[in-house]
Amino acid sequence: MATVINMPRLSDTMEEGVVAKWLVKKGDKISEGDILAEIETDKATMEFESFYDGILLHIGIEEGETAPVDQLLAIIGDEGEDISALLSGGAATAAPEVVADETPTAAPAASAAIPEGVEVITMPRLSDTMEEGTVATWLKKVGDEVAEGDILAEIETDKATMEFESFYNGTLLHIGINEGQTAPVDALLAIIGSAGTDVSGIKDGTVAKAAPAAAPASTPAASAAPVQEAAPAATTSGGRIFASPLAKKIAADKGINLADVKGSGENGRITKKDVESFTPSAAAPAAAKSDAPAVQAFVPAGEVSTEEVKNSQMRKAIAKSLSASKFTAPHYYLTIEANMDNAIASRKIINALPDTKVSFNDLVVKACAMALRKHPQVNTSWKDDVTVYNKHISVGVAVAVPDGLVVPVLPFTDQMTVMQINGNVRSLAKKARDKKLTPQEMSGSTFTVSNLGMFGIQEFTSIINQPNSAILSVGAIVEKPVVKDGQIVVGNTMKVTLACDHRTVDGATGAQFLQTLKQYLENPVTMLA
């Protein structure tokens, strides 16, 4: 059965998109996960992947054309399938069963039931890989006046927690997804309209797709109650605390009561900076002391104790992508040891210069970029019918964050100096820890570097970050006896392990890449010329 694919909403403010480039053509066989097109939004140009298998039967928006969100983009189905009924009316009048598969909100069917001036807001697709989202925090409650541009909620995606703003003016009449709840993209999120408008038929009917029998049980008043009960802790004056998820986490880690922190953000919202710069008052130590017994946990010997922590969207996305990589790409591993004496000496000289600082990881990233230029087979991606040779080199650098791991990307890494790499990595790492990375900054890598040397790990293996063909695992620099010119002397060595996809990178190719990488690391002056 044919599936209609509409222009997706790839950013929180996107209203229309431009098809920058089609990566497939009509008649091509499509597999789930294949990149269909590059779509230019109001913020970036992003890859849009298919969630379906089949044949590309129709392209509705040609390269260079602009179209609003939800306009017919493409149709995927069985070879030779008749799609004339879908094309005659476009995406909006496609067969009901097809529309239901692609657009859970069933907007055309629901439009007749939506009173004038009422706006139905659905769970947005805030990243190119987002399939579901979790409402981390509601910044508005039922009954609040909402102006265009106001932040409605903080939504946790598979990559970051992002603020979602309103595009409409009115009163928040209904909240469809409570704080902490997870829902698929396009599920009913909220309803905005004129105060007092009856929206029971919308929130319990066609838009929300609830069972008809449940409609009488849900009224606007009833829907508001759970949201109010689930609201965060109040301040000492009884008001709600507005704080970003990161600010809440830092406050919890430091034992800071958010009610004592003055927010500098919009509407007094508490930010990461506010918590980090907060100085407890003189009464705080006494309060902390009095609270201490309450937070201590005593587990008697022999008692089994467990705790279930809900998986974040990021953690679920990591599990899904790494499992797919490990189970589909035949991994193998190659390890080489490099003498880092010259690298240590070179880094010391570079860092002695004014306003200059580089890390050993910066040298590794630069060496990888230069080695990839000499060994293009490692800079590839596997597709069922072809191997994609990337003419550009963009190295992803794995960064650990509280919820897991993200991989910000350095576009055209081989064209950067070591100092430029350092500045870009520092900036992206900070944005990653603050959950401010954009989807564009985490996409497009052709190779990945993962470094655990700063934790004292001497050697490890990594799972390939697909669609890359390889990932380099970097260990710690170790001081140990080495043989030099027939004599045992003290030396500094570092082990690196290359994980390769055997479908694209043969063993000899991977070994030659590591030999080149070792030459650059042992002679860093060749990277600075």
VOBAGU-27416 format. One line per 5 residues: number of its first residue (from 1); their letters; for each residue x, y, z of C-alpha. Coordinates in steps of 0.02 Angstrom, whole numbers, plus 50000, padded with zeros to 5 digits. Each point is the difference from the previous one (the first is absolute). Layout:
NUM = A = X:Y:Z | ...
This chain:
1 = MATVI = 50000:50000:50000 | 50069:50170:49951 | 50058:50119:50137 | 49989:50188:49984 | 50149:50099:50067
6 = NMPRL = 49970:50183:50034 | 50123:50144:50021 | 50061:49972:50180 | 50017:50131:50136 | 50187:49986:50034
11 = SDTME = 50016:50146:50120 | 49891:50076:50134 | 49967:50157:49895 | 49996:49922:49826 | 49846:50046:49898
16 = EGVVA = 50066:49955:49827 | 50149:49910:49926 | 50103:49998:49842 | 50055:49836:49920 | 50185:50038:49978
21 = KWLVK = 50041:49832:49922 | 49917:49833:49966 | 50118:49855:50039 | 49884:49872:49917 | 49898:50006:49841
26 = KGDKI = 49831:49935:49946 | 50003:49812:49981 | 50140:49973:50126 | 49982:49866:50133 | 49992:50079:50174
31 = SEGDI = 50043:49918:50166 | 49956:50064:50172 | 50140:50118:50055 | 50051:50052:49823 | 50025:50187:49977
36 = LAEIE = 49867:50062:49880 | 50046:50183:49983 | 50090:50148:50074 | 49871:50126:50062 | 50042:50180:50038
41 = TDKAT = 49904:50067:50151 | 49999:50172:50079 | 50152:49947:50102 | 50105:49875:49904 | 50008:49876:49856
46 = MEFES = 49960:49827:50069 | 49993:49824:49935 | 49826:49923:49999 | 49991:49811:50011 | 49867:49876:49953
51 = FYDGI = 49904:49904:50132 | 49931:49879:49870 | 50055:49865:49876 | 49941:49998:49820 | 50018:50084:49831
56 = LLHIG = 50004:50190:49980 | 49843:50019:49894 | 49982:50189:49997 | 50095:50159:50043 | 49884:50143:50044
61 = IEEGE = 50126:50140:50029 | 50144:50021:49879 | 50175:50059:50044 | 50005:50186:50038 | 49812:50011:50031
66 = TAPVD = 49928:50068:50162 | 49846:49922:50081 | 49909:50018:50167 | 50012:49869:50136 | 49884:49852:49968
71 = QLLAI = 49992:50023:49810 | 50022:49841:49898 | 50186:49965:49986 | 50005:49822:49933 | 49906:49835:49988
76 = IGDEG = 50079:49831:50037 | 49915:49836:49960 | 50008:49838:49901 | 50070:49998:49824 | 49863:50036:49872
81 = EDISA = 49873:50050:50132 | 49862:50118:49943 | 50016:50165:50095 | 49887:50106:49888 | 49872:50019:50139
86 = LLSGG = 50133:50072:50114 | 50067:50118:49868 | 49830:50068:49947 | 49969:50077:50169 | 50177:50018:50065
91 = AATAA = 50053:49955:50174 | 49851:50084:50081 | 49874:49888:49913 | 50095:49838:49995 | 49913:49839:50042
96 = PEVVA = 49952:49997:50185 | 50103:49847:50040 | 50156:50078:49925 | 49977:50166:50087 | 49974:49912:50165
101 = DETPT = 50166:49911:49983 | 50100:50157:49962 | 49907:50134:50096 | 49931:49939:50167 | 49911:50166:50029
106 = AAPAA = 49884:49969:49850 | 49986:50189:49977 | 49882:49998:49849 | 49871:49893:50089 | 50014:50104:50158
111 = SAAIP = 49988:50170:49918 | 49810:50000:49997 | 49994:49973:50189 | 50122:50140:50041 | 49910:50161:50050
116 = EGVEV = 50053:50162:49919 | 50151:50078:50086 | 50054:49837:50082 | 50175:49935:49960 | 50050:49818:50026
121 = ITMPR = 50185:49978:50041 | 50080:49829:49977 | 50165:49926:50062 | 50127:50081:49882 | 50143:49911:49913
126 = LSDTM = 50145:50099:50073 | 50140:49896:49924 | 50024:49901:49841 | 49997:49833:50093 | 49868:50040:50130
131 = EEGTV = 49857:49875:50007 | 49931:50044:50172 | 50026:50134:50130 | 49984:50022:50188 | 49928:50157:50078
136 = ATWLK = 50134:50047:50125 | 49916:50157:50066 | 49842:50099:49963 | 50031:50187:50014 | 49815:50037:49979
141 = KVGDE = 49848:49924:50085 | 49820:49980:49945 | 49915:50169:50006 | 50157:50102:49972 | 50002:50134:49865
146 = VAEGD = 50125:49956:49862 | 50079:50122:49879 | 50089:49956:49838 | 50181:49966:50043 | 49968:49946:50180
151 = ILAEI = 50088:49841:50054 | 49866:49868:50029 | 50106:49854:50057 | 50170:49919:50003 | 50000:49842:49895
156 = ETDKA = 50131:49865:50014 | 50046:49922:49833 | 50121:49860:49959 | 50140:50130:49989 | 49964:50145:50116
161 = TMEFE = 49872:50091:50107 | 49929:50144:49898 | 49881:50143:50035 | 49840:49993:49899 | 49916:50166:49967
166 = SFYNG = 49823:50046:49953 | 49958:50063:49827 | 49828:50061:50058 | 49913:50122:50118 | 49861:49946:50118
171 = TLLHI = 49965:49900:50156 | 50074:49829:50036 | 49840:49897:50001 | 50069:49824:50014 | 50163:49906:50032
176 = GINEG = 50005:49830:49917 | 50168:49936:50063 | 50046:50025:50183 | 50175:50032:50066 | 50106:49844:49995
181 = QTAPV = 49888:49914:49872 | 50066:49939:49832 | 49900:50008:49840 | 50033:49973:49813 | 50025:50143:49880
186 = DALLA = 49832:50076:49947 | 49909:49944:50159 | 49886:50133:50075 | 50108:50116:50106 | 49888:50148:50038
191 = IIGSA = 49852:50105:49943 | 49999:50190:49995 | 49847:50109:49968 | 49881:50126:50076 | 49965:49984:50185
196 = GTDVS = 49848:49893:50037 | 49998:49910:49832 | 49937:49820:50012 | 50138:49889:49929 | 49941:49833:50072
201 = GIKDG = 49956:49936:49827 | 50175:50038:49937 | 50106:49935:50142 | 49899:49841:50019 | 49953:49971:49819
206 = TVAKA = 50077:50004:49829 | 50161:50092:50039 | 50051:49903:50154 | 49928:49839:49927 | 49934:49945:50169
211 = APAAA = 49862:49870:50010 | 49829:50082:49974 | 49936:49931:50164 | 50132:50098:50093 | 49940:50168:49935
216 = PASTP = 49866:50037:50132 | 50122:49962:50141 | 50125:50135:49952 | 49954:50182:50019 | 50111:50152:50000
221 = AASAA = 49987:50011:50189 | 50046:49818:50023 | 50147:50010:49882 | 50073:50146:50096 | 50005:49912:50168
226 = PVQEA = 50138:49872:49965 | 50110:50136:49925 | 49984:50106:50156 | 50038:49852:50112 | 50154:49957:49898
231 = APAAT = 50069:50177:50010 | 50175:50021:50072 | 50031:50049:50181 | 49942:50173:50046 | 50108:50141:50064
236 = TSGGR = 49987:50060:50180 | 49869:50124:49943 | 49895:49864:49919 | 50045:50040:49819 | 50064:49876:49872
241 = IFASP = 50187:49984:49973 | 50055:50027:49820 | 50169:49919:49966 | 50085:49913:49855 | 50028:49811:50017
246 = LAKKI = 50189:50028:50007 | 49979:50129:50139 | 49892:49876:50097 | 50130:49863:49982 | 50145:50111:50055
251 = AADKG = 49897:50062:50148 | 49959:49822:50051 | 50183:49947:49986 | 50056:50148:50107 | 49858:49987:50125
256 = INLAD = 49934:50173:49956 | 49818:50043:50031 | 49937:50081:49840 | 49879:50104:50103 | 50152:50096:50065
261 = VKGSG = 50069:50038:49827 | 49953:50158:49905 | 49974:49966:49815 | 50069:50115:49866 | 49905:49922:49854
266 = ENGRI = 49833:50041:49922 | 49862:50019:50133 | 50130:49970:50136 | 50049:49830:49930 | 50152:49923:50086
271 = TKKDV = 50143:49956:49884 | 50160:49899:50017 | 50098:50161:50027 | 49885:50052:50144 | 50028:49836:50093
276 = ESFTP = 50189:49998:49971 | 50019:50178:50065 | 49882:49976:50148 | 50075:50031:50173 | 49899:49923:50144
281 = SAAAP = 49945:50118:50138 | 50063:49984:50179 | 49844:49901:50045 | 50031:49872:49865 | 50130:49895:50095
286 = AAAKS = 49884:49983:50148 | 49858:49947:49887 | 50110:49876:49911 | 50056:49930:50166 | 49823:49978:50062
291 = DAPAV = 49950:49916:49838 | 50148:49881:49997 | 49919:49854:50093 | 49850:50007:49884 | 50104:49969:49843
296 = QAFVP = 50111:49862:50070 | 49954:49826:49941 | 50035:49848:50111 | 49989:49829:49922 | 50014:49857:50125
301 = AGEVS = 50123:49863:49958 | 49924:49866:49891 | 49854:50106:49938 | 49978:50008:49811 | 49966:50177:49938
306 = TEEVK = 49970:50060:49823 | 49943:50159:49916 | 49926:50021:49826 | 50051:50159:49909 | 49904:50046:49843
311 = NSQMR = 50110:49998:49846 | 50023:50171:49921 | 49965:50029:49816 | 50186:50019:49971 | 50040:49835:50087
316 = KAIAK = 49868:49909:49897 | 50067:50076:49839 | 50178:49949:50045 | 49943:49823:50036 | 49907:49988:49836
321 = SLSAS = 50139:50070:49889 | 50143:49904:50082 | 49902:49837:49997 | 49963:50025:49816 | 50184:50036:49965
326 = KFTAP = 50068:49852:50098 | 49877:49876:49928 | 50006:50056:49819 | 50182:50053:49972 | 50131:49861:50014
331 = HYYLT = 50124:50083:50120 | 50183:49957:50015 | 50136:50089:50099 | 50180:50052:49969 | 50115:50071:50135
336 = IEANM = 50164:50093:49980 | 50116:50084:50126 | 50078:50170:49964 | 50150:50083:50080 | 49936:50165:50069
341 = DNAIA = 50165:50080:50055 | 50004:50122:49853 | 49814:50038:50020 | 50027:50044:50183 | 50146:50115:49956
346 = SRKII = 49906:50082:49855 | 49844:50030:50104 | 50106:50081:50136 | 50076:50121:49873 | 49831:50041:49922
351 = NALPD = 49916:50032:50167 | 50142:50117:50052 | 49943:50121:49865 | 49883:50142:50053 | 49813:49961:49990
356 = TKVSF = 50034:49826:49934 | 49947:49833:50071 | 49984:49829:49923 | 49967:49828:50073 | 50065:49830:49951
361 = NDLVV = 49825:49961:49937 | 50013:50148:49881 | 50159:49926:49929 | 49913:49831:49979 | 49852:50079:49910
366 = KACAM = 50115:50095:49882 | 50104:49843:49967 | 49841:49902:49961 | 49940:50132:49876 | 50167:49998:49908
371 = ALRKH = 50009:49809:50001 | 49823:49990:49929 | 50056:50107:49853 | 50133:49869:49959 | 49882:49852:50030
376 = PQVNT = 49830:50048:49926 | 49934:49822:50019 | 49986:50032:50188 | 49899:50158:49967 | 49852:49906:49926
381 = SWKDD = 49822:49947:50038 | 49916:49835:49959 | 49836:49988:49906 | 49922:49840:49938 | 50041:50030:49818
386 = VTVYN = 50144:50123:50007 | 50145:50060:50108 | 49994:50188:50023 | 50171:50083:49991 | 49994:50163:50097
391 = KHISV = 50109:50128:49912 | 49991:50113:50154 | 50070:49957:50172 | 49896:50041:50153 | 50057:49921:50163
396 = GVAVA = 49877:49971:50141 | 50067:50013:50178 | 49909:49898:50131 | 49954:50103:50154 | 49933:49926:50162
401 = VPDGL = 49847:50087:50073 | 49895:49954:50154 | 49869:49908:49896 | 50122:49905:49888 | 50108:50043:49852
406 = VVPVL = 49986:50126:49858 | 50112:50023:49849 | 50020:50181:49943 | 50080:50014:49828 | 50143:50107:49933
411 = PFTDQ = 49957:50035:49817 | 50149:49994:49880 | 50119:49952:50141 | 50147:49975:49883 | 49994:50185:49956
416 = MTVMQ = 50015:50054:50183 | 50159:50036:50096 | 50030:49913:50166 | 49958:50163:50090 | 49836:50016:49904
421 = INGNV = 49955:49821:50044 | 50031:50038:50183 | 49887:50153:49999 | 49860:49911:49908 | 50007:49844:50110
426 = RSLAK = 49996:50105:50159 | 49851:50100:49938 | 49902:49847:49943 | 50040:49903:50159 | 49932:50142:50107
431 = KARDK = 49842:50009:49895 | 49982:49810:50017 | 50010:50008:50190 | 49875:50144:50001 | 49884:49904:49882
436 = KLTPQ = 50011:50140:49873 | 50067:49902:49851 | 49893:50014:49844 | 49961:49848:49892 | 50108:50076:49863
441 = EMSGS = 50151:50003:50117 | 49979:49813:50033 | 49977:49940:49821 | 50110:49972:49849 | 50151:49913:50077
446 = TFTVS = 50106:49888:49888 | 50112:49932:50140 | 49994:50002:50190 | 50128:50016:50141 | 49962:49939:50177
451 = NLGMF = 50128:50040:50136 | 50000:49925:50175 | 50184:50035:50034 | 49958:50139:50123 | 49920:49866:50110
456 = GIQEF = 50157:49894:50002 | 49930:49870:49879 | 50148:49930:49903 | 49908:49901:49867 | 49818:49971:49950
461 = TSIIN = 49886:49969:49850 | 49852:50101:49939 | 49843:49965:49898 | 50001:50083:49829 | 49897:50159:49988
466 = QPNSA = 49904:49960:49841 | 49994:50047:49859 | 50188:50016:50032 | 50109:49852:49951 | 50121:50019:50146
471 = ILSVG = 50026:50074:50174 | 50165:50028:50092 | 50013:49961:50186 | 50139:50100:50084 | 50082:49942:50162
476 = AIVEK = 50108:50087:50130 | 50182:50050:49976 | 50100:49881:50109 | 50178:50026:50063 | 50092:49834:49993
481 = PVVKD = 50165:49916:49951 | 50026:49991:49812 | 50141:49940:49889 | 50085:50141:49904 | 50159:49975:49899
486 = GQIVV = 50027:49835:50089 | 49987:50078:50172 | 49858:49992:50128 | 49946:50177:50038 | 49847:50088:50072
491 = GNTMK = 49875:50041:49864 | 49821:50060:49979 | 49883:49895:49893 | 49816:50003:49955 | 49891:49861:49930
496 = VTLAC = 49863:50034:49874 | 49875:49872:49937 | 49909:50014:49834 | 49829:49916:49986 | 49960:49968:49817
501 = DHRTV = 49847:49947:49902 | 50063:49850:49900 | 49873:50035:49863 | 50096:50155:49948 | 50172:49993:50083
506 = DGATG = 50112:49848:49977 | 50129:49952:50131 | 50149:50058:49897 | 49916:50169:49967 | 49967:50026:50185
511 = AQFLQ = 50179:49952:50043 | 50072:50122:49872 | 49889:50138:50070 | 50068:49968:50176 | 50180:50002:49936
516 = TLKQY = 49971:50171:49923 | 49914:50061:50157 | 50147:49941:50105 | 50123:50094:49888 | 49905:50163:50025
521 = LENPV = 49986:49976:50189 | 50185:49957:50019 | 50050:50147:49888 | 49873:50137:50039 | 50103:50131:49910
526 = TMLA = 49937:49923:49837 | 49822:50049:50052 | 50047:50180:50036 | 50089:50037:49837
